[in-house]
């Protein structure tokens, strides 16, 4: 796999001074800040000030949408816009064009929250353009760089945009069952992207950080997993629940098999690695729970879609994200690949948020308190990331790149 960490950025400005050219040099810089900030703010609104959430995208529909498309998908797009520059040798978005795409994202967030029906349609158009432009720019550099193995990536980003359109249509209809079905399609589409990224970067990062560690990249079984996951999406679209459940179960089982082959016990002393392993394992478990739900065989808490949604969305996506946010930002910014205490605490707080949120799914007198505790842990985790990384993300990259790996 191509080296992900050494992308040329602007070095002209002094390292101790924020610089707009550096800030807009790669997609991860503004979009990491935007996605993480919004994840923190939107959870604060959802748990502690839901009365501020407007119409017509309101209540659970707004919360689910902003977590999946406003946060998780945004971070995925940020990563792909950055990694594709290394995969192909060409930067898909930078400067004013990247700034314009970021403004589309901002307009979407504001429109859904405050704009009423007019704002909703403005946000709808802006968000659709965000995914479409990102997909086109990604495809442009894939073709330009002849990166044939990555030709499917722009289509997956476009698929996220299409799933978003279908979800918003269901939200306007007020059909909760249809809404959750289409949310699940978006969730699975995002899972396909996360699995693709995870399968490539986790063994790559592990072999770089652990001397002498050799891991299989598992290309063929990964390709099979990709096809099976896309079949799950297709079965979901046409309403074939049992085949969808079978495909989800196989994709989840493959994830767990892949993690076992990556020698997880060899990375327990490396927090930057075990956090990624943990998220990938949770993704596999979440897909198995999604299969149970799709098959109709669940009982108790498993009947609720909230079970697999939060296992995948928090245990899978969010845990992977907090690990990737630190690892890739340090690498691309030329910083030592070492965690300070604030970064490590952000990992622990995110794990605590996942455990508390899942515990809150079981009806009890403590459910409300557990939910609020989960929200506070989530907010603290992301707040620590912003406190530590925003000063780095708005400044030029260190030069020369640091090669030391200390933790």
N, C-alpha and C positions, 0 to 999 in steps of 0.2 A: 504493500500500500504506500502511496506517496506520502512523504513527510507532511504532516499537518501543521507543524509549528513554526516554520520559517517562511513567512510571507513578507515581502518587502513593503514597508510603510514609510511615511514621511519622517525624516530625521532632522529637518532644518531647524525647527523651533527648539528653544532650550527645554531640557527635560523637566524642569521645575515649573513650566508655564503651560496652562491649558492652551490647546491649539485646535481651531475648527477644522483645518485641513486634515490633521491627524484623526480627529474625532469622526470625520466622515470618510475615512480612508478604507474601511472595511465594515461589512454589515453587522458584525457582532458588537461593535462599539455602541452605536446608538440603540440598537434593538435589544441588546442584553439589558441596558439600563431601563428602557421603556417597558419591556415585558416584566421584569422583576418588580419595578415600581408599581405597575398596574396590578400585579398579583397581590401585592401587599395592600394597596388601597382598596381593591375590589372586595377582598375578604373582610376588611374592616367595615366597609359599607354593608355587606351582606349579613354579617353577624351582629354588628353594633348599631347600624343606622339604616336599616332596610327601607325606611320611609323616604329616603332620598332617591331611591331607584324609581325611575319614571316608567311611562307606558310608551308603546305597546309591548316592548320587550321587558317584562317585569318578573319579579319573584324568582322562582326556580329557573325559569327559562333564561333570564338574564344571567344568573349566577353560573349555570352550566355553560352557557355560550361564552362568557368572558373568561372562564377558566380554560376551556378547551381552545377556542380560537384567539381570544385576547391575550392569553399567557403562553400556554404550551406550544401552540402552533407558531406563535411569534418567535419563540426561542428556537424552534426547529428551523424556521426560515432563516433566522440570523446565523445559525451554525452552518447551514447549507450554502448561504451566500458567501461565507468566509472559507469553508473547506473547499468549495468548488474552485476558488482562486488557486489553490495549491494543486488540486487534481488536474486542472487544465492549463495552468500558467496564465490565465486571464481573469481579471477581477470583474465580476458580473455587475456590480453596482458600487459607485463611489461618488463623492462630491455632491454636487447639486442634485443629481438624479437620486442618490441614496437619501438625501434630505427630503426630497419630494415624496418618496415612498414612505418615509417615516411620518410625514405629515398626513398622508392618507390614513395611516394607522391611528394617529391622534384624532382625526376627524371622526373616524368610526367609533372610537371609545366615547367621545363626547356626545355624538349623535344618539347613540343607544341609551345613554344615561339621562340626558337632559332635553333632547330635542322634540319629544312627542312624535306624531306620525310623520311630520315633515323631516325632522331630524333622523328618524328611523330610515327613511328612504335615502337620505344623504349618506348616512352611515353605511347602509347596504351597498350603495354604489362605490363608496370609498374603500370598503373592505374587500369587495369583489375585485376592484382594481389592484389592491395591495397584493392579493394572491396571484392574480393574472400577470401582473408586471413582473413579480418575482419569478414565476414559472418561465416566462418568456426570456428573461435575462439569464436564468440558469440554463435553459436549452441553448441559448445563443453561445455561451462559453463552452458547453459540452460539445457542440458541433464544431466550433472554432478550434477547440483543443483536441478534437477527435477522441473524446473520452467516452467510447461506446458503452463501456460497462455501466456508465452513469446516466445513460439516456432516459432511464425510467424515473429518475429523481424529479425532473421538472413535472412529469405527469402526476406524480404523487402529490406535489405541491398544488397543482391544478385541481386534483381530486379533493384536497382539503377545502379549496375554494368552492367547489361544486357542492360538497357536503354541507358547507356553511349556508349556501343559497337554499338548499332543501330544508335545512333546519329552520331558517328564518321564515320560510313560507309556512311551515307547520306552526310556528309560533303565532303568526298572524291569524291563522285559522282557529287558534285556541284549542286544538286537538292534542291533548296531553299524551295519549298513547302514540300517535304519529310522531309527536315531538321527540319522545324518548327513543323511538325506533330510529329516527334520523340522527339523533345524538349518538346512538350506538354506532351508526355507520361512520360518523366523523371520528369517534373514538377509535374504531378499528383501523380507519385510514391513518390516523396519527400513530397507532401502534405499529403499523407496517413500516412507517418511516423510522420510528424509534428503534425497532428491531434491526432494520437495515443499518442505521448509524451505529448502534451498539455492537452488532456483530463485527463491524469493521474496526472500530476504535478501541474496544475493550481489550482484546488480545494484543493489539498493537501497542497501546499504552503500557500494558502489563509487562511485555517483553522489554520495553525501554527502561522501565523503572526497577525491575527485579533482575539483577545480573544472573545470566545463565538460564533464565526461564525461557523455555521453548513451548509455544502453544500452537495448536492447529487453527488456521483461519476458517475452516469448515465452510468453504465456498459453496460446494454442491448442496449440502443440507440447508445452507442459508438460502440458496436460490429456490429450493423446494419449499421452504418456509414462506418465502415471498409469494410464490404462486398460490400456495394453500391459503394464505391470509387474504389475497385478492379474491380468491374464490369465495371466502367467507363474506366479503363485502358484496359480491355479486349475488350470492344466495340471500343475503339480507335485503337487497334491493328488490328482488322478485318474490320475497316473502316465503322462502323455503327454510323454515326454522331449524328442522332437524339436520339437514346437510350443513347449514351454517354452524350449528352447535358442534358437529363432528369436525369441521375445518378449524374452528376455534380451539378445540381440545388438542388437535394435532399440532397446531402452531404453538400453543402453550407448552406442550410436552417437549417439543423441539428446543424451546428456549431453555428449559430446565436441563435438558441433555447437553446443550452447548455450554452452559455455565459449569456443569460438572467436568467437562473436558478441558475447561480453562484453568483447572487446578486452583480452586478458590482458597484453599488453605495456605497456598504459597503467597497470598497477598494480604493476609490478615494484619501484617505490620505496616501496611501502606494505606492510610485512610483515603487517599485520592483514588485508589483502586477498589478497595472493598465497598466504597459507597456506590460505585458503578456496578459492581457485581450484585449488590443488594437490590438496586433498582431493576436490574435485568431479571433477577429471580422473581421479584414481585410482579413484573410484567407477565412472566410465564404463569404464575399462580393466578393472576387476575384474568388471564385468557381462559384458564380452566373454569373459573367461577362464572365467566361470561358464557361459556359453553353450557354449564349447568342451568343458568337462567334461560338461555335460548331454547334449551330442550324442554323446559317446563317441568323438570324433575326436582327443582329446588323446594325447600320447605323452610318455614320460619323466616329468619332474616334473609336467607338466600333467595326468597321469592322477590325481594325488592331489588330493582336494578341498582340502587345505591351501593350495594355490596361490591359488585364487580367494578362499578364505575370508580369508586374511591380506592379500591386496591390497585387498579390500573392507573387512575389519574394521579393519585397521591403516592402510593407505594412504588409505582412504576415510573411514570413520567416525572413527578416532582423530585423524587430521590435521584433519578438519573440526571435531571437538570441541575440540581445544586452541585453535583459532582462535576458535570461538564462545564458549568459556568466558571468554576474555579480553575479546573485543569486547562481548559482551552484558552481562557483569558490570560493566565500566567504565561502559557507557552507563546501565544501570539504577541504578547506585550514584551517578550524578551526578559521575563522575570524568572528568578530561581523557582524551580518546581518544588516548592516547600510550603507547607501549611503553617500559618501562625495560629495562635489560640482562637482568634475570632472566627477564622475559617472553619476550624475543627468544631467549634461550638455551633456554627451554622448547620453542620451536618447532624449533630446530635439533636438540635432543636427541630430540624425537619423530620427526623425519624420519630421524635416524640409527637409531633403534630399528626403523623400518619397513625400511630398507635392510638392516640386519644380520639381521633376522628372515627376510626373503625370501632373503638369501644363504644362511642356514642350511638352507633347504629342499633345496639340492643336497647329496647325500650326499658327505661328505669327512671327513678327519680333523679339520678345523677346525669342523665343524658344531656340536659341543657348546660350544666357546668362543664362536662367533658367537651362539648362542642365549643364553648367559649375558650377553654384551655387549649384546645387544638388550634383555634384561630390565633391566639396569642403566641403560641409556639411557632406557628407558620410565619406570623408577622415579624417576630424577633429574628428568625432564621434569615429571612429575606432582607430585613433591615441591616443585619450584620454584613451581608454580602454587599449591599449598596454602600454602607459606610466604609468598607475596606476597598472596594473595587472602583467606585465612581471616580475617585481622584486619579486612578491609573488609566481608566478608559478614556478620559478626556485629554490625556497628555500623549506626546509621541512615544513610540516604542523605545525601550532601552536598546542601545547598540554598543557592542555586539551582543547577540542573543546569549543569555545565560544557559550554560549546559549542565550545571550542577543539579543533581537530584538528591535531595537530602532526606526526604520523608515521603 
